[in-house]
Amino acid sequence: MKLSFLSLMALIVCLFIQSTHSMAQPNVAQGAAAPGKMADNEGIVVDFMDAGGYTYMELQNSGHKFWIAAPTTQVNKGDHIRFGQSMVMTNFTSKTLNRTFGTIIFVSSTEVKK
């Protein structure tokens, strides 16, 4: 019983410290970026393709490339995209594209930044 009580107290302390840290840095938790850098939920379109009601976009952010899938969207290479993240999937196979993505983010919405 003592061990369980101590474990519970340790968990509460850890959660308290984590929540205090999150409140001290609200921009980090919301994906905002430092001035001059893109937020985590943004990127420049490197490549894109439409299939099965989705637009698959390869984005680049700070030298890192990643794929997102959004409801069919009109985009061009070089567009600066902001997205609302929904779900990250690993080893996702698109049957319509006959392709497997190591990691892809399915998003609920996208916006071309001007």
Rosetta constraint file for C-alpha pairs under 8 A:
AtomPair CA 1 CA 5 HARMONIC 6.25 0.50
AtomPair CA 2 CA 6 HARMONIC 6.11 0.50
AtomPair CA 3 CA 7 HARMONIC 6.05 0.50
AtomPair CA 4 CA 8 HARMONIC 6.08 0.50
AtomPair CA 5 CA 9 HARMONIC 6.21 0.50
AtomPair CA 6 CA 10 HARMONIC 6.12 0.50
AtomPair CA 7 CA 11 HARMONIC 6.19 0.50
AtomPair CA 8 CA 12 HARMONIC 6.26 0.50
AtomPair CA 9 CA 13 HARMONIC 6.22 0.50
AtomPair CA 10 CA 14 HARMONIC 6.19 0.50
AtomPair CA 11 CA 15 HARMONIC 6.16 0.50
AtomPair CA 12 CA 16 HARMONIC 6.09 0.50
AtomPair CA 13 CA 17 HARMONIC 6.17 0.50
AtomPair CA 14 CA 18 HARMONIC 6.12 0.50
AtomPair CA 15 CA 19 HARMONIC 6.08 0.50
AtomPair CA 16 CA 20 HARMONIC 6.10 0.50
AtomPair CA 17 CA 21 HARMONIC 6.14 0.50
AtomPair CA 18 CA 22 HARMONIC 6.20 0.50
AtomPair CA 19 CA 23 HARMONIC 6.19 0.50
AtomPair CA 20 CA 24 HARMONIC 6.28 0.50
AtomPair CA 21 CA 25 HARMONIC 6.52 0.50
AtomPair CA 22 CA 26 HARMONIC 6.03 0.50
AtomPair CA 22 CA 28 HARMONIC 7.89 0.50
AtomPair CA 22 CA 29 HARMONIC 6.54 0.50
AtomPair CA 25 CA 29 HARMONIC 6.92 0.50
AtomPair CA 26 CA 30 HARMONIC 6.44 0.50
AtomPair CA 27 CA 31 HARMONIC 6.28 0.50
AtomPair CA 27 CA 32 HARMONIC 5.05 0.50
AtomPair CA 27 CA 33 HARMONIC 7.35 0.50
AtomPair CA 28 CA 32 HARMONIC 5.90 0.50
AtomPair CA 28 CA 33 HARMONIC 7.43 0.50
AtomPair CA 31 CA 39 HARMONIC 5.60 0.50
AtomPair CA 31 CA 40 HARMONIC 5.36 0.50
AtomPair CA 31 CA 41 HARMONIC 6.71 0.50
AtomPair CA 32 CA 38 HARMONIC 7.79 0.50
AtomPair CA 32 CA 39 HARMONIC 4.86 0.50
AtomPair CA 32 CA 40 HARMONIC 7.02 0.50
AtomPair CA 33 CA 37 HARMONIC 5.62 0.50
AtomPair CA 33 CA 38 HARMONIC 5.62 0.50
AtomPair CA 33 CA 39 HARMONIC 4.41 0.50
AtomPair CA 33 CA 40 HARMONIC 7.25 0.50
AtomPair CA 34 CA 38 HARMONIC 7.69 0.50
AtomPair CA 34 CA 39 HARMONIC 7.90 0.50
AtomPair CA 37 CA 62 HARMONIC 7.66 0.50
AtomPair CA 38 CA 42 HARMONIC 6.12 0.50
AtomPair CA 38 CA 43 HARMONIC 7.13 0.50
AtomPair CA 38 CA 61 HARMONIC 6.74 0.50
AtomPair CA 38 CA 62 HARMONIC 7.50 0.50
AtomPair CA 40 CA 61 HARMONIC 7.68 0.50
AtomPair CA 41 CA 82 HARMONIC 5.78 0.50
AtomPair CA 41 CA 83 HARMONIC 5.55 0.50
AtomPair CA 41 CA 84 HARMONIC 6.92 0.50
AtomPair CA 41 CA 85 HARMONIC 7.07 0.50
AtomPair CA 42 CA 59 HARMONIC 7.97 0.50
AtomPair CA 42 CA 61 HARMONIC 6.91 0.50
AtomPair CA 42 CA 80 HARMONIC 7.15 0.50
AtomPair CA 42 CA 81 HARMONIC 5.42 0.50
AtomPair CA 42 CA 82 HARMONIC 4.31 0.50
AtomPair CA 42 CA 83 HARMONIC 6.26 0.50
AtomPair CA 43 CA 59 HARMONIC 4.99 0.50
AtomPair CA 43 CA 60 HARMONIC 5.04 0.50
AtomPair CA 43 CA 61 HARMONIC 4.82 0.50
AtomPair CA 43 CA 80 HARMONIC 5.74 0.50
AtomPair CA 43 CA 81 HARMONIC 5.39 0.50
AtomPair CA 43 CA 82 HARMONIC 6.75 0.50
AtomPair CA 44 CA 59 HARMONIC 5.12 0.50
AtomPair CA 44 CA 60 HARMONIC 5.15 0.50
AtomPair CA 44 CA 61 HARMONIC 6.62 0.50
AtomPair CA 44 CA 77 HARMONIC 7.68 0.50
AtomPair CA 44 CA 78 HARMONIC 5.60 0.50
AtomPair CA 44 CA 79 HARMONIC 5.56 0.50
AtomPair CA 44 CA 80 HARMONIC 4.54 0.50
AtomPair CA 44 CA 81 HARMONIC 6.09 0.50
AtomPair CA 45 CA 57 HARMONIC 6.43 0.50
AtomPair CA 45 CA 58 HARMONIC 5.90 0.50
AtomPair CA 45 CA 59 HARMONIC 4.63 0.50
AtomPair CA 45 CA 60 HARMONIC 6.62 0.50
AtomPair CA 45 CA 75 HARMONIC 7.91 0.50
AtomPair CA 45 CA 76 HARMONIC 6.98 0.50
AtomPair CA 45 CA 77 HARMONIC 4.99 0.50
AtomPair CA 45 CA 78 HARMONIC 5.08 0.50
AtomPair CA 45 CA 79 HARMONIC 5.40 0.50
AtomPair CA 45 CA 80 HARMONIC 6.53 0.50
AtomPair CA 45 CA 81 HARMONIC 7.06 0.50
AtomPair CA 46 CA 57 HARMONIC 7.46 0.50
AtomPair CA 46 CA 58 HARMONIC 5.46 0.50
AtomPair CA 46 CA 59 HARMONIC 5.51 0.50
AtomPair CA 46 CA 60 HARMONIC 6.59 0.50
AtomPair CA 46 CA 77 HARMONIC 5.53 0.50
AtomPair CA 46 CA 78 HARMONIC 6.42 0.50
AtomPair CA 47 CA 57 HARMONIC 5.82 0.50
AtomPair CA 47 CA 58 HARMONIC 5.06 0.50
AtomPair CA 47 CA 59 HARMONIC 7.28 0.50
AtomPair CA 47 CA 77 HARMONIC 6.11 0.50
AtomPair CA 48 CA 55 HARMONIC 6.78 0.50
AtomPair CA 48 CA 56 HARMONIC 5.39 0.50
AtomPair CA 48 CA 57 HARMONIC 4.26 0.50
AtomPair CA 48 CA 58 HARMONIC 6.05 0.50
AtomPair CA 48 CA 75 HARMONIC 7.86 0.50
AtomPair CA 48 CA 76 HARMONIC 7.86 0.50
AtomPair CA 48 CA 77 HARMONIC 7.53 0.50
AtomPair CA 49 CA 55 HARMONIC 5.69 0.50
AtomPair CA 49 CA 56 HARMONIC 5.27 0.50
AtomPair CA 49 CA 57 HARMONIC 6.69 0.50
AtomPair CA 50 CA 54 HARMONIC 5.75 0.50
AtomPair CA 50 CA 55 HARMONIC 4.41 0.50
AtomPair CA 50 CA 56 HARMONIC 6.15 0.50
AtomPair CA 50 CA 72 HARMONIC 6.85 0.50
AtomPair CA 51 CA 55 HARMONIC 6.47 0.50
AtomPair CA 51 CA 56 HARMONIC 7.67 0.50
AtomPair CA 51 CA 96 HARMONIC 6.36 0.50
AtomPair CA 51 CA 97 HARMONIC 6.83 0.50
AtomPair CA 52 CA 96 HARMONIC 6.52 0.50
AtomPair CA 53 CA 71 HARMONIC 6.14 0.50
AtomPair CA 53 CA 72 HARMONIC 5.51 0.50
AtomPair CA 54 CA 69 HARMONIC 6.09 0.50
AtomPair CA 54 CA 70 HARMONIC 5.38 0.50
AtomPair CA 54 CA 71 HARMONIC 4.57 0.50
AtomPair CA 54 CA 72 HARMONIC 4.51 0.50
AtomPair CA 54 CA 73 HARMONIC 7.58 0.50
AtomPair CA 55 CA 69 HARMONIC 5.62 0.50
AtomPair CA 55 CA 70 HARMONIC 5.35 0.50
AtomPair CA 55 CA 71 HARMONIC 6.07 0.50
AtomPair CA 55 CA 72 HARMONIC 4.74 0.50
AtomPair CA 55 CA 73 HARMONIC 5.85 0.50
AtomPair CA 56 CA 67 HARMONIC 6.89 0.50
AtomPair CA 56 CA 68 HARMONIC 5.82 0.50
AtomPair CA 56 CA 69 HARMONIC 4.44 0.50
AtomPair CA 56 CA 70 HARMONIC 6.58 0.50
AtomPair CA 57 CA 67 HARMONIC 5.57 0.50
AtomPair CA 57 CA 68 HARMONIC 5.35 0.50
AtomPair CA 57 CA 69 HARMONIC 6.29 0.50
AtomPair CA 58 CA 65 HARMONIC 6.65 0.50
AtomPair CA 58 CA 66 HARMONIC 5.56 0.50
AtomPair CA 58 CA 67 HARMONIC 4.38 0.50
AtomPair CA 58 CA 68 HARMONIC 6.50 0.50
AtomPair CA 59 CA 65 HARMONIC 5.51 0.50
AtomPair CA 59 CA 66 HARMONIC 5.42 0.50
AtomPair CA 59 CA 67 HARMONIC 6.07 0.50
AtomPair CA 59 CA 68 HARMONIC 7.50 0.50
AtomPair CA 60 CA 64 HARMONIC 5.40 0.50
AtomPair CA 60 CA 65 HARMONIC 4.33 0.50
AtomPair CA 60 CA 66 HARMONIC 6.50 0.50
AtomPair CA 61 CA 65 HARMONIC 6.51 0.50
AtomPair CA 66 CA 103 HARMONIC 7.54 0.50
AtomPair CA 66 CA 104 HARMONIC 7.07 0.50
AtomPair CA 67 CA 101 HARMONIC 7.88 0.50
AtomPair CA 67 CA 103 HARMONIC 7.07 0.50
AtomPair CA 67 CA 104 HARMONIC 4.98 0.50
AtomPair CA 67 CA 105 HARMONIC 6.40 0.50
AtomPair CA 68 CA 104 HARMONIC 5.34 0.50
AtomPair CA 68 CA 105 HARMONIC 4.52 0.50
AtomPair CA 68 CA 106 HARMONIC 5.69 0.50
AtomPair CA 68 CA 107 HARMONIC 6.75 0.50
AtomPair CA 69 CA 104 HARMONIC 7.06 0.50
AtomPair CA 69 CA 105 HARMONIC 6.17 0.50
AtomPair CA 69 CA 106 HARMONIC 4.77 0.50
AtomPair CA 69 CA 107 HARMONIC 6.08 0.50
AtomPair CA 70 CA 106 HARMONIC 6.14 0.50
AtomPair CA 70 CA 107 HARMONIC 5.20 0.50
AtomPair CA 70 CA 108 HARMONIC 6.34 0.50
AtomPair CA 70 CA 109 HARMONIC 6.38 0.50
AtomPair CA 70 CA 110 HARMONIC 6.99 0.50
AtomPair CA 71 CA 107 HARMONIC 7.87 0.50
AtomPair CA 71 CA 108 HARMONIC 7.21 0.50
AtomPair CA 71 CA 109 HARMONIC 7.16 0.50
AtomPair CA 73 CA 110 HARMONIC 7.72 0.50
AtomPair CA 75 CA 79 HARMONIC 6.67 0.50
AtomPair CA 75 CA 112 HARMONIC 7.74 0.50
AtomPair CA 79 CA 112 HARMONIC 6.47 0.50
AtomPair CA 79 CA 113 HARMONIC 7.52 0.50
AtomPair CA 80 CA 112 HARMONIC 5.70 0.50
AtomPair CA 80 CA 113 HARMONIC 5.39 0.50
AtomPair CA 80 CA 114 HARMONIC 7.46 0.50
AtomPair CA 81 CA 110 HARMONIC 6.56 0.50
AtomPair CA 81 CA 111 HARMONIC 5.63 0.50
AtomPair CA 81 CA 112 HARMONIC 4.68 0.50
AtomPair CA 81 CA 113 HARMONIC 5.89 0.50
AtomPair CA 82 CA 110 HARMONIC 5.66 0.50
AtomPair CA 82 CA 111 HARMONIC 5.18 0.50
AtomPair CA 82 CA 112 HARMONIC 6.41 0.50
AtomPair CA 82 CA 113 HARMONIC 6.77 0.50
AtomPair CA 83 CA 107 HARMONIC 6.55 0.50
AtomPair CA 83 CA 108 HARMONIC 7.56 0.50
AtomPair CA 83 CA 109 HARMONIC 5.64 0.50
AtomPair CA 83 CA 110 HARMONIC 4.29 0.50
AtomPair CA 83 CA 111 HARMONIC 6.27 0.50
AtomPair CA 84 CA 107 HARMONIC 5.60 0.50
AtomPair CA 84 CA 108 HARMONIC 5.69 0.50
AtomPair CA 84 CA 109 HARMONIC 5.32 0.50
AtomPair CA 84 CA 110 HARMONIC 6.47 0.50
AtomPair CA 85 CA 105 HARMONIC 6.87 0.50
AtomPair CA 85 CA 106 HARMONIC 6.77 0.50
AtomPair CA 85 CA 107 HARMONIC 4.62 0.50
AtomPair CA 85 CA 108 HARMONIC 6.45 0.50
AtomPair CA 85 CA 109 HARMONIC 7.80 0.50
AtomPair CA 86 CA 105 HARMONIC 7.11 0.50
AtomPair CA 86 CA 106 HARMONIC 5.72 0.50
AtomPair CA 86 CA 107 HARMONIC 4.75 0.50
AtomPair CA 86 CA 108 HARMONIC 5.89 0.50
AtomPair CA 87 CA 105 HARMONIC 5.66 0.50
AtomPair CA 87 CA 106 HARMONIC 5.19 0.50
AtomPair CA 87 CA 107 HARMONIC 6.71 0.50
AtomPair CA 88 CA 103 HARMONIC 7.00 0.50
AtomPair CA 88 CA 104 HARMONIC 5.82 0.50
AtomPair CA 88 CA 105 HARMONIC 4.37 0.50
AtomPair CA 88 CA 106 HARMONIC 6.23 0.50
AtomPair CA 89 CA 103 HARMONIC 5.67 0.50
AtomPair CA 89 CA 104 HARMONIC 5.44 0.50
AtomPair CA 89 CA 105 HARMONIC 6.26 0.50
AtomPair CA 89 CA 106 HARMONIC 7.59 0.50
AtomPair CA 90 CA 101 HARMONIC 7.05 0.50
AtomPair CA 90 CA 102 HARMONIC 5.36 0.50
AtomPair CA 90 CA 103 HARMONIC 4.32 0.50
AtomPair CA 90 CA 104 HARMONIC 6.46 0.50
AtomPair CA 91 CA 100 HARMONIC 6.03 0.50
AtomPair CA 91 CA 101 HARMONIC 5.44 0.50
AtomPair CA 91 CA 102 HARMONIC 4.53 0.50
AtomPair CA 91 CA 103 HARMONIC 6.04 0.50
AtomPair CA 92 CA 100 HARMONIC 5.42 0.50
AtomPair CA 92 CA 101 HARMONIC 5.23 0.50
AtomPair CA 92 CA 102 HARMONIC 6.67 0.50
AtomPair CA 92 CA 103 HARMONIC 6.98 0.50
AtomPair CA 92 CA 104 HARMONIC 7.15 0.50
AtomPair CA 93 CA 98 HARMONIC 7.16 0.50
AtomPair CA 93 CA 99 HARMONIC 5.66 0.50
AtomPair CA 93 CA 100 HARMONIC 4.07 0.50
AtomPair CA 93 CA 101 HARMONIC 6.29 0.50
AtomPair CA 94 CA 98 HARMONIC 5.70 0.50
AtomPair CA 94 CA 99 HARMONIC 5.46 0.50
AtomPair CA 94 CA 100 HARMONIC 6.17 0.50
AtomPair CA 94 CA 101 HARMONIC 7.92 0.50
AtomPair CA 95 CA 99 HARMONIC 6.86 0.50
